[in-house]
Amino acid sequence: FQVHTFRGPHWCEYCANFMWGLIAQGVKCADCGLNVHKQCSKMVPNDCKPDLKHVKKVYSCDLTTLVKAHFTKRPMVVDMCIREIESRGLNSEGLYRVSGFSDLIEDVKMAFDRDGEKADISVNMYEDINIITGALKLYFRDLPIPLITYDAYPKFIESAKTADPDEQLEILHEALKLLPPAHCETLRYLMAHLKRVTLHEKENLMSAENLGIVFGPTLMRAPELDAMAALNDIRYQRLVVEMLIKNEDILF
């Protein structure tokens, strides 16, 4: 909910009473556009159906909000980029490790924000596959709540710190249950893709370990830890992604 100034007379959609005042009479939901008194907003159930009129962008938008607004299981940017990468990039040396030209990655981001699933990311537009991998990584980095959420983060890190492989998998199973459905489904889809990337390791030189180095900090961010602790966590983040890729078939 964001404080909002309404033009003309307005009534609260929760209590049906008039909203008094000339400015900042109430609050408006940024996802679905619901207008209510500030005090009524505390009583509104947190299960709105986001409306595309209000969800104006793709990048930097909450993942659950985006999939609800578009009636999809996963963000279309993830599906479209992965389809493109798998159709022409699996043998590309250093896939995901090599950076694409940042101005063109920004172009792809703007195309998704402007055109949604009509964005053209084909080889005719972007010949270098590293631009598409860069756009996908940027999507995950820009998420307000990371793909591996702050709530689930400690459990995932705990799995990486565990020495026993069976126990590791058990903790990872528990950690996955802490993710919201859209986050878990997107993670499952991404890990299945990264597993397919590793099957072409001879050509692309990208093992699960190398992909873990790239994707650890992209998919996980330490919740408000001090800089030193966050730095220590980087190797565990790498291990988490590596384990998720290697055990993708068992975990999901």
C-alpha positions in Angstrom: 0.0 0.0 0.0 1.2 3.5 -0.9 -0.1 6.8 0.4 -2.2 8.3 -2.4 -3.9 11.6 -3.2 -7.3 11.0 -4.9 -8.9 13.5 -7.3 -12.6 14.1 -6.5 -14.7 12.3 -3.9 -13.5 8.8 -3.0 -14.9 6.0 -0.9 -13.0 3.3 1.0 -13.3 -0.1 -0.7 -13.0 -1.9 2.6 -15.4 0.0 4.9 -17.4 1.9 2.2 -17.0 5.2 4.2 -16.0 8.5 2.6 -12.3 9.4 2.4 -11.9 12.9 3.9 -9.3 15.5 3.1 -7.8 17.2 0.1 -4.5 15.3 -0.1 -3.3 11.9 1.0 -6.8 10.8 1.9 -5.9 7.1 1.9 -3.7 4.4 0.5 -3.7 2.5 -2.8 -2.4 -1.1 -3.5 0.5 -0.9 -6.0 -0.4 -4.3 -7.4 -4.2 -4.4 -7.7 -5.2 -0.7 -7.3 -7.4 -1.2 -4.2 -8.2 2.1 -2.5 -8.7 2.1 1.3 -8.3 4.3 4.4 -4.9 4.0 5.9 -6.3 2.4 9.1 -8.4 0.0 7.0 -5.4 -1.3 5.1 -4.3 -3.2 8.2 -7.5 -5.3 8.0 -7.3 -6.1 4.3 -6.3 -9.7 3.7 -2.9 -10.0 1.9 -4.2 -12.0 -1.1 -4.9 -9.5 -3.8 -5.1 -10.4 -7.5 -2.5 -8.1 -9.1 -3.8 -6.2 -12.2 -1.6 -5.7 -15.2 -2.8 -2.0 -15.3 -0.8 -1.5 -12.1 2.1 -4.0 -12.7 3.9 -1.9 -15.3 7.2 -3.6 -15.4 8.8 -7.0 -15.4 12.3 -6.4 -13.9 12.4 -5.3 -10.2 8.8 -6.5 -9.8 8.0 -9.0 -7.0 8.1 -12.5 -8.5 4.8 -13.7 -7.0 3.1 -10.4 -8.1 4.4 -10.9 -11.6 3.2 -14.5 -12.1 -0.2 -13.7 -10.5 -0.7 -10.7 -12.8 0.2 -12.7 -15.9 -1.6 -15.9 -14.8 1.6 -18.0 -15.3 3.5 -20.5 -13.2 6.8 -18.7 -13.8 8.0 -15.3 -15.0 7.8 -15.3 -18.8 11.3 -13.6 -18.9 12.7 -16.8 -17.3 10.9 -19.1 -19.8 11.8 -17.0 -22.8 15.5 -16.5 -22.0 16.0 -20.2 -21.2 14.2 -21.3 -24.4 16.5 -19.0 -26.4 19.7 -20.2 -24.6 18.8 -23.9 -25.0 18.0 -23.4 -28.7 21.3 -21.9 -29.6 23.7 -21.5 -26.7 24.3 -24.7 -24.9 27.7 -25.3 -26.5 28.9 -21.7 -26.1 32.2 -21.6 -24.2 31.8 -20.0 -20.8 28.0 -19.8 -20.9 26.8 -17.6 -18.0 30.4 -16.9 -17.0 31.2 -14.7 -20.0 29.6 -11.2 -19.7 27.6 -9.7 -22.6 27.8 -6.1 -23.5 26.0 -4.3 -20.7 24.2 -1.7 -22.9 22.6 -4.5 -24.9 21.6 -6.3 -21.7 19.9 -3.1 -20.6 18.2 -3.1 -24.0 16.7 -6.6 -23.4 15.5 -5.5 -19.9 13.8 -2.4 -21.4 12.2 -4.6 -24.1 10.7 -7.0 -21.5 9.5 -4.0 -19.4 7.9 -2.4 -22.4 6.6 -5.4 -24.5 6.4 -8.3 -22.0 6.2 -11.6 -23.8 6.2 -9.9 -27.2 9.8 -8.8 -26.6 12.1 -10.0 -29.4 15.2 -11.7 -28.1 15.9 -13.8 -31.1 19.3 -14.3 -32.8 18.2 -11.6 -35.4 18.1 -9.0 -32.6 20.9 -10.3 -30.3 23.4 -12.5 -32.0 25.6 -12.9 -28.9 24.0 -15.4 -26.5 25.8 -13.8 -23.6 23.4 -10.9 -23.8 20.5 -13.2 -23.2 22.3 -15.0 -20.3 23.2 -11.5 -18.9 19.6 -10.4 -19.1 18.4 -13.6 -17.2 21.0 -13.1 -14.5 20.1 -9.4 -14.2 16.4 -10.4 -13.8 17.3 -12.5 -10.8 19.6 -9.8 -9.3 16.9 -7.2 -9.6 14.3 -9.1 -7.7 13.2 -7.2 -4.6 12.9 -10.6 -2.8 15.6 -13.0 -4.1 14.6 -16.2 -5.7 15.9 -18.0 -2.6 14.0 -15.8 -0.2 15.4 -14.1 2.9 13.1 -16.4 5.1 14.5 -19.6 3.5 18.1 -18.4 3.3 19.4 -19.6 6.7 18.1 -23.1 6.0 19.8 -23.3 2.6 23.1 -22.1 4.1 22.7 -24.7 6.9 22.5 -27.4 4.2 25.8 -26.3 2.7 27.5 -26.3 6.1 26.5 -29.9 6.7 29.1 -32.6 6.0 26.9 -35.6 5.7 25.5 -35.8 2.1 22.2 -37.5 3.1 21.6 -34.9 5.8 22.4 -32.2 3.3 19.6 -33.4 1.0 17.2 -33.7 3.9 17.9 -30.1 5.0 17.6 -28.9 1.3 14.2 -30.6 1.1 13.0 -28.7 4.2 14.5 -25.5 2.8 12.6 -25.8 -0.5 9.3 -26.1 1.5 9.9 -22.6 2.9 9.8 -21.0 -0.6 6.6 -19.5 -1.9 5.1 -21.6 -4.8 6.2 -19.3 -7.6 9.8 -19.1 -6.2 10.0 -22.9 -5.8 8.6 -23.5 -9.4 11.0 -21.0 -10.9 14.0 -22.5 -9.0 13.0 -26.0 -10.2 12.8 -24.8 -13.8 16.1 -23.0 -13.6 18.0 -25.9 -12.0 16.7 -28.4 -14.6 18.0 -26.0 -17.2 21.4 -25.6 -15.5 21.6 -29.4 -15.3 21.2 -29.5 -19.1 24.0 -26.9 -19.3 26.3 -29.2 -17.4 25.6 -32.0 -19.9 27.4 -30.0 -22.5 30.4 -29.3 -20.2 32.9 -30.6 -22.8 32.0 -27.8 -25.1 30.9 -25.0 -22.8 33.4 -25.8 -19.9 30.6 -25.0 -17.3 30.4 -27.6 -14.5 27.9 -27.5 -11.7 30.7 -25.9 -9.6 31.3 -23.2 -12.1 27.6 -22.4 -12.4 27.4 -22.3 -8.6 30.1 -19.6 -8.5 28.0 -17.5 -11.0 24.5 -18.2 -9.6 25.2 -18.3 -5.9 25.2 -14.6 -5.3 22.7 -14.0 -8.1 20.0 -16.2 -6.5 20.8 -15.7 -2.8 21.3 -12.5 -0.8 22.2 -12.6 2.9 19.4 -11.0 5.0 20.8 -7.8 6.6 24.0 -9.4 7.8 27.2 -7.5 8.5 29.6 -7.3 5.5 32.0 -9.9 7.0 29.3 -12.5 7.6 27.9 -11.9 4.0 31.4 -12.4 2.6 31.8 -15.7 4.5 28.5 -16.9 3.1 29.6 -16.6 -0.5 31.3 -20.0 -0.6 28.2 -21.6 1.0 25.9 -19.9 -1.6 28.1 -21.4 -4.3 27.7 -24.9 -2.7 23.9 -24.5 -2.4 23.5 -23.9 -6.1 26.0 -26.7 -6.9 24.0 -29.2 -4.8 20.7 -28.0 -6.3 22.0 -28.6 -9.8 23.6 -32.0 -9.1 20.5 -33.3 -7.2 17.8 -31.6 -9.3 16.1 -34.8 -10.1 15.8 -35.9 -6.4 15.0 -32.6 -4.9 12.2 -31.3 -7.1 
